[in-house]
Amino acid sequence: MKKIALAAAFSVAASTAFAGSYVEPIIEPEVIVEDTSSSSAGIVIPLLLLVLVAAATS
């Protein structure tokens, strides 16, 4: 009787383990976010430094 109960438990476990079909995993594409900045941002800091140097020398 114990062997029948053990066999039934294994058959239930095996049937749930293999239930369904194989489905390929869905891989989401990478999202690349590029920060856009204005071209004037690169010139603001040198202009501020030039004004500070001019103010310091005068």
N, C-alpha and C positions, 0 to 999 in steps of 0.2 A: 504494500500500500504506500509506503514511503517513497518507493522508486517511482510509482505512478504520479504522486504529487510533485516530486522533484522534476520529472519529465514534463509535466504540465506547466510548472513554473518556468522551466527553460524555454519551452515552446512559446509561451506568452512573451517572455523577454526577447526572444529572437524575432518574433513577428513584429513587435513594436520597434525594434532596432532597425529592421530593414523595410519598414513601411514607407510608402511614397517612392518617388523617383529622384534621380540625381538632377539637381538644378545647378547650373553654373553660378558661381558667386558673382554678384553685381559689383563691379569696381567703378566707383564714381570718379570722373575725370578731375584732375587737379585744377583748381581755380587760382590763377596768378593775378594778383592785384598789383598794378603798377601805380605808384604815386605820381601824379602829374603836377608839375610845378611850373610857374611861369619862368620865362627866360630872364626876367629882370631880377629874380632872386639871387642870381650869381653875381650881380653887379652892385647890389645894395651894400653889402659888407665892405668891399674895397672902397666904395665912395665914402662910407662912414669913417673908415680908417684914414682916408686922405683928408677929410675934414678935421678929424682929431689931430692929425700930425700938423696940418696947417695952423690950427688954433694953438697948438703947443709951441710952435716955432715963432709965432708972432707976439 
